[in-house]
């Protein structure tokens, strides 16, 4: 199974997700780190992603070739992350055939109604325990 983790800015969210994926699945999954910039990608590679690439074209091309995408919800909003998410990135992530798990953290002027603010660690635990464990063991 190929899981794509996408992040921007400093790569902190993506790095945390990758560390938890490695704890939960070790080397049974291939993790591809895609950063909107080289710093984000480097941080995710340090967290033990198998491979990584940076920039709009890398994201647009790669999301169509993976089984799962994990990213902050801003990754489907053009101009999010201080402009790092281009319209092409937002469209490619939203339209890719892979199942998408979007983390409801945003620094944008957007609020997802009905969701209480939850810190990142519990969100990642929910992602892995309630969503990914079954998918990875069933190998989509």
HUSULTA-V491366 format. One record per residue. N is the residue number from 0. RES is the residue in one letter. BURIAL is I if it has 16 or more other C-alpha atoms within 10 Angstrom, else O. Layout:
BEGIN
n->N res->RES burial->BURIAL
n->N res->RES burial->BURIAL
END
This chain:
BEGIN
n->0 res->X burial->I
n->1 res->X burial->I
n->2 res->X burial->I
n->3 res->X burial->I
n->4 res->X burial->I
n->5 res->X burial->I
n->6 res->X burial->I
n->7 res->X burial->I
n->8 res->X burial->I
n->9 res->X burial->I
n->10 res->X burial->I
n->11 res->X burial->I
n->12 res->X burial->I
n->13 res->X burial->I
n->14 res->X burial->I
n->15 res->X burial->I
n->16 res->X burial->I
n->17 res->X burial->I
n->18 res->X burial->I
n->19 res->X burial->I
n->20 res->X burial->I
n->21 res->X burial->I
n->22 res->X burial->O
n->23 res->X burial->I
n->24 res->X burial->O
n->25 res->X burial->O
n->26 res->X burial->O
n->27 res->X burial->O
n->28 res->X burial->I
n->29 res->X burial->I
n->30 res->X burial->I
n->31 res->X burial->I
n->32 res->X burial->I
n->33 res->X burial->I
n->34 res->X burial->I
n->35 res->X burial->I
n->36 res->X burial->I
n->37 res->X burial->I
n->38 res->X burial->I
n->39 res->X burial->I
n->40 res->X burial->I
n->41 res->X burial->I
n->42 res->X burial->I
n->43 res->X burial->I
n->44 res->X burial->I
n->45 res->X burial->O
n->46 res->X burial->I
n->47 res->X burial->I
n->48 res->X burial->I
n->49 res->X burial->O
n->50 res->X burial->O
n->51 res->X burial->I
n->52 res->X burial->I
n->53 res->X burial->I
n->54 res->X burial->I
n->55 res->X burial->I
n->56 res->X burial->O
n->57 res->X burial->O
n->58 res->X burial->I
n->59 res->X burial->I
n->60 res->X burial->O
n->61 res->X burial->I
n->62 res->X burial->I
n->63 res->X burial->I
n->64 res->X burial->O
n->65 res->X burial->I
n->66 res->X burial->I
n->67 res->X burial->I
n->68 res->X burial->I
n->69 res->X burial->I
n->70 res->X burial->I
n->71 res->X burial->I
n->72 res->X burial->I
n->73 res->X burial->I
n->74 res->X burial->I
n->75 res->X burial->I
n->76 res->X burial->I
n->77 res->X burial->I
n->78 res->X burial->I
n->79 res->X burial->I
n->80 res->X burial->I
n->81 res->X burial->O
n->82 res->X burial->O
n->83 res->X burial->I
n->84 res->X burial->I
n->85 res->X burial->I
n->86 res->X burial->I
n->87 res->X burial->O
n->88 res->X burial->I
n->89 res->X burial->I
n->90 res->X burial->I
n->91 res->X burial->I
n->92 res->X burial->I
n->93 res->X burial->I
n->94 res->X burial->O
n->95 res->X burial->I
n->96 res->X burial->O
n->97 res->X burial->I
n->98 res->X burial->O
n->99 res->X burial->I
n->100 res->X burial->I
n->101 res->X burial->I
n->102 res->X burial->I
n->103 res->X burial->I
n->104 res->X burial->I
n->105 res->X burial->O
n->106 res->X burial->O
n->107 res->X burial->O
n->108 res->X burial->O
n->109 res->X burial->O
n->110 res->X burial->O
n->111 res->X burial->O
n->112 res->X burial->O
n->113 res->X burial->O
n->114 res->X burial->O
n->115 res->X burial->O
n->116 res->X burial->O
n->117 res->X burial->O
n->118 res->X burial->O
n->119 res->X burial->O
n->120 res->X burial->O
n->121 res->X burial->O
n->122 res->X burial->O
n->123 res->X burial->I
n->124 res->X burial->I
n->125 res->X burial->O
n->126 res->X burial->I
n->127 res->X burial->I
n->128 res->X burial->O
n->129 res->X burial->O
n->130 res->X burial->O
n->131 res->X burial->I
n->132 res->X burial->O
n->133 res->X burial->O
n->134 res->X burial->O
n->135 res->X burial->I
n->136 res->X burial->O
n->137 res->X burial->O
n->138 res->X burial->O
n->139 res->X burial->O
END
